Amino acid sequence: MITEQQQEQAALCALGLLSAHEQEQFAGELQTNSELRELLWSLQRTADRVVVAGPTVTPRPELKSKVLQRVRAAAAGEVEEKRPEAGVPPAGLQFSMAAETTGWKQLPIPGAWIKLLSLEPARGYAVLLGKLDAGVRYPAHINIGPEDFYILTGDLHVSGRALGPGDFHHAEAGSQHDENYSVEGCTLLAVLTVDDPLVSFARS
């Protein structure tokens, strides 16, 4: 069931008008309400169609002239480019560098780790890094939602298939994984739904 307030929040979320705090609260509601998720995705698809169907606006000739002047001045070195302060990314950009060792959380399985890279509650997915030490076995389980894995380093054995760097694996919601394991250890990039237990664990 969806309340009138949730309908309003879904509409605002689809238009990108929720504050960061409101988005976090709404994400919690999305995790437990599949009907609300469907409504949000439907509103987002509609919003995308409206944008695409909008009329093409031709800029005024004087605007084109100003832009070209600015480009020529920049090429001639006459305009000093404003750069963000070192270490401070521009608004809306986030970086996670390979050399960083923070953010990893050990799972209840010894030698198994995850790291949350980004969370998109409005779109219903999260991006994580996963890591298994050499010889670690991940127990058999049923996938609550769809899963996408891209192997970055090492080896991962899934349902009788040996995956290595550059290999990709997709699992549908409700599918079953037998015991997965790594011989040499591995690192992988994972895209999971926000209601996945691994995402909840990474956020806790």
N, C-alpha and C positions, 0 to 999 in steps of 0.2 A: 504494500500500500504506500502511496505517495501523498504527503500532505501538501496543502496549498503553499506553505512556506518553502518546502523542498522544491516544488515546481519553480518558484521564483528564484531560488538559489541556483537551480540547474540552468535557467535562462541566463542569469548573470554570469555564471561560470562559463557557459558556451561563448559569451561575448567578451570574456576576459576582464570582467568588471568586479570580481571578488578581490578583497584584500588578501594579503598573505595569510593572515590569521583566519579569515573566513574560508579560504581554500583548504587550510589544514583541517578545520572542523568538518567541512563538507566532504573531504577525503575519507574521514572516518565513517560517515554515513554511506558513502559509496561502497565501502568494503562489505557492508552487511545488507545492502539492498540492491539486488540485481535489477529490479524494475526501475529503480532510480538511475542505475548505470545505463540502461537501455534508453531512458528518456534523454539523458545527457548526450549520449552518442547521436541520437536522432536530431537533437537541437544543433549539435556541432555540424552535422552533415548539412542541415538546412542552412545554417549560417554560411558555410563554405559555398553552397550553391548561390546564395544571394550575392556574395562578393564576386563570384565568377560571372554572374549574370548582369552585373552592374554596367552602366554605360562607360565607354572609354572616353576619358577627358583629355582633350588636347591642350597642353600648356600654352599660355600666351607667348607671342613671339619675343617680347621683352624679357621674359623669364629665361628662354633659351639663350638669348644673347648674354645675360648675366652669368649663366652657368658656364658658357664657353669662355667668357672672359676670366672667370675664376680658374678654369682648367688651364688656360694659357699662362696665367700668372703663377700657378703652382708649378707648372713645368719649367718656368723660367727662374724658379726659386724666389719669387717675390712675395710669396705668402708663407708665413711661418705656420707649419702644421702643428696643431695642438695635439699633444700626445697625453694619454693618461699617465698618472704618476706610476713609477715603477712599483710593481707588486700589487697594484690596485686595478683589477680588470674593469673594463667599461660596464655600465649598467646592463644587466640582462645576460652577461657572459659569466661562465663558471669554468674553472680549470682544475683538473686533478692530474698532477704530474707523476710519471712513472717512479721517480725517485722517492716519492712520499711513502712513508711507512705507517701513517696514521689512518684510522678509519676502519681497519680490519676487525671483524668480530669472529671469535672462534665458536663454531657450532657445538652442540652437545656431543658431536662425533669428534674424538681427538684427531687432530691433523686436518680438519676441514674448516675452511674460513670463507667468509663473505664480506664484501665491502659495497655499500650503497653508493652509486655514482650520481644518479638522478632519479627524481620521482615526479611523475606527471599524473596526479590524481584525476584531473579533468579528462585526460585521455585514457586513464585506466591502466597505465603500465609503469614499470620501474626498470632501470638499468643497473645491473650489479656486476661486480667481479666475483668470481669464485675461484678457490684455490684448494687443491688436495695435495698433501705431502705424499712422498713416495710410499707405496704399499697401502694407502688408505682405501677402505671400502665403504661406499655410501649405501645404506640399506635400501631394500626394495620398497617402493612406495607407489601410490596412485597420485597422478598429477591433478591438482584441484583446478588449475587453469592451464591454458596453453603455455608452452615453454619454448624458448629459442636459445640455443647455445652455439657459440662460435669459439673454437679452441684457439688459444693464443700461443701457448707453449706446452710442451710435454705430451702425454698421452692420456686418453680417457676411453675406457672400454664400456660401451653401452649396449646392452641386449645382443651381445655376441659380435658387435662391430668395434674395431679399434679405430679411434679417431685421433688425429694429430693436428699440428698447427695448420690453420686454414680450412679445416673441416667444420661443417655446420650440421646441427641436429635440431629438428622441430618435433615437439610432442603435443598432441591434441589434448584438450581438457578431458579428463576421465580416463586417459590412457595409463598404462601401468609400466613402470620401470622395474626391471629386475635389479639385483645388486650391481651398482656401478663401481668401478675401481680404476685406480691409476697405478701403473708399475713404477714409473720414474717420477711421478708427481706432475701436476698440470695447473695451468691458469686458464680460465675461460671467461668470456663475456656472456652474460645472461640477460635476456629480456623476459620479464615475468609480469603477470597481472598484479595490481596493487593489493588484491586480497590473498595473494600467495603467502603461506606461512613464513617462507624465507624472507619476504619483504617486511613482514611484521616484525620478525626477529631482528633484521638489520636496522629497523627504525627504533627499536626499543632501547 
